[in-house]
Amino acid sequence: MTTSVKGITMPTFLLHITVKPEYQSEAVETLAEIQRLSLVDEGCVDFIWLRHEEDGNKFTLFERWESQQNLDDHLAKIIPVWEKFAHCLEGDPVSQSVRAVTELA
């Protein structure tokens, strides 16, 4: 695992999605596959989909990359999977850029 050093910022994001209730099973399968594919991408530090316990239609992704180039390469590869998955979504995904506190200290 790559560690963060003060002054070095790794692209880190939370992505929140809501799926239509009738697509919960497809969402779980697809997001698990996206996670498996992403974890082997060069520069992937963390990539995990989380399902909200209070609402099974909501999912949050935590992802962290060694560099912006690694993230860009990943996005180029994964876009076709997202395009096939888009019909499952209720509304637009919401992305949040975050930073590890160890990068700030």
C-alpha positions as CSV (number, residue, x, y, z in Angstrom):
1,M,0.0,0.0,0.0
2,T,1.2,3.5,-0.8
3,T,1.5,5.9,2.0
4,S,0.8,9.6,1.9
5,V,3.5,12.1,2.6
6,K,2.8,15.7,3.5
7,G,2.8,17.8,0.3
8,I,2.0,14.8,-2.0
9,T,-1.6,14.6,-2.9
10,M,-3.1,11.4,-4.2
11,P,-6.4,11.9,-6.1
12,T,-9.0,10.7,-3.6
13,F,-12.7,10.6,-4.1
14,L,-16.1,9.6,-2.8
15,L,-18.7,8.8,-5.4
16,H,-22.3,8.5,-4.3
17,I,-24.9,6.8,-6.4
18,T,-28.5,5.7,-6.0
19,V,-29.9,2.8,-8.1
20,K,-33.4,2.2,-9.0
21,P,-34.9,-0.4,-6.6
22,E,-35.5,-3.0,-9.4
23,Y,-31.7,-2.9,-10.2
24,Q,-30.3,-3.6,-6.8
25,S,-29.0,-7.1,-7.7
26,E,-27.5,-5.9,-11.0
27,A,-25.9,-3.0,-9.1
28,V,-24.3,-5.3,-6.6
29,E,-22.9,-7.6,-9.4
30,T,-21.7,-4.7,-11.6
31,L,-20.1,-2.7,-8.8
32,A,-18.3,-5.8,-7.5
33,E,-16.9,-6.4,-11.0
34,I,-15.9,-2.8,-11.3
35,Q,-14.1,-3.1,-8.0
36,R,-12.3,-6.3,-9.0
37,L,-11.1,-4.7,-12.3
38,S,-10.1,-1.4,-10.7
39,L,-8.0,-3.0,-7.9
40,V,-5.6,-4.4,-10.5
41,D,-5.2,-1.1,-12.3
42,E,-1.8,0.5,-12.1
43,G,-1.6,3.1,-9.4
44,C,-4.8,2.0,-7.6
45,V,-4.3,2.5,-3.8
46,D,-7.9,2.0,-2.6
47,F,-11.1,1.2,-4.5
48,I,-14.1,-0.1,-2.5
49,W,-17.8,0.1,-3.1
50,L,-19.9,0.3,0.0
51,R,-23.7,-0.3,0.2
52,H,-25.6,1.8,2.7
53,E,-27.3,-0.4,5.3
54,E,-30.1,2.1,5.9
55,D,-31.0,2.2,2.2
56,G,-30.0,-0.7,-0.1
57,N,-30.4,1.5,-3.2
58,K,-27.5,3.8,-2.1
59,F,-23.8,3.0,-2.7
60,T,-20.7,5.0,-2.0
61,L,-17.3,4.4,-3.7
62,F,-14.0,5.3,-1.9
63,E,-11.1,5.5,-4.3
64,R,-7.6,6.7,-4.1
65,W,-4.9,6.8,-6.8
66,E,-1.1,7.3,-6.8
67,S,-1.4,10.0,-9.6
68,Q,-3.8,11.9,-11.7
69,Q,-2.5,10.0,-14.7
70,N,-3.3,6.6,-13.1
71,L,-6.9,7.9,-12.4
72,D,-7.2,9.2,-16.0
73,D,-6.1,5.8,-17.4
74,H,-8.6,4.0,-15.1
75,L,-11.5,6.3,-16.1
76,A,-10.8,5.7,-19.8
77,K,-10.9,2.0,-19.3
78,I,-14.0,1.9,-17.1
79,I,-16.3,4.4,-19.0
80,P,-17.8,1.6,-21.2
81,V,-18.8,-0.3,-18.1
82,W,-20.5,2.8,-16.7
83,E,-22.3,3.5,-19.9
84,K,-23.9,0.0,-19.8
85,F,-24.7,0.5,-16.1
86,A,-26.3,4.0,-16.4
87,H,-29.8,2.7,-16.9
88,C,-29.7,1.4,-13.3
89,L,-29.0,4.8,-11.8
90,E,-31.6,7.0,-10.3
91,G,-30.2,10.5,-10.8
92,D,-26.7,11.6,-11.4
93,P,-23.7,10.3,-9.4
94,V,-22.3,12.8,-6.9
95,S,-18.5,13.0,-6.7
96,Q,-16.6,14.5,-3.8
97,S,-12.9,15.1,-3.8
98,V,-11.4,14.4,-0.3
99,R,-7.9,14.4,1.2
100,A,-6.4,12.2,3.8
101,V,-5.6,14.1,7.0
102,T,-2.1,12.7,6.8
103,E,-1.6,14.8,3.7
104,L,-2.6,17.9,5.7
105,A,-0.5,17.3,8.9
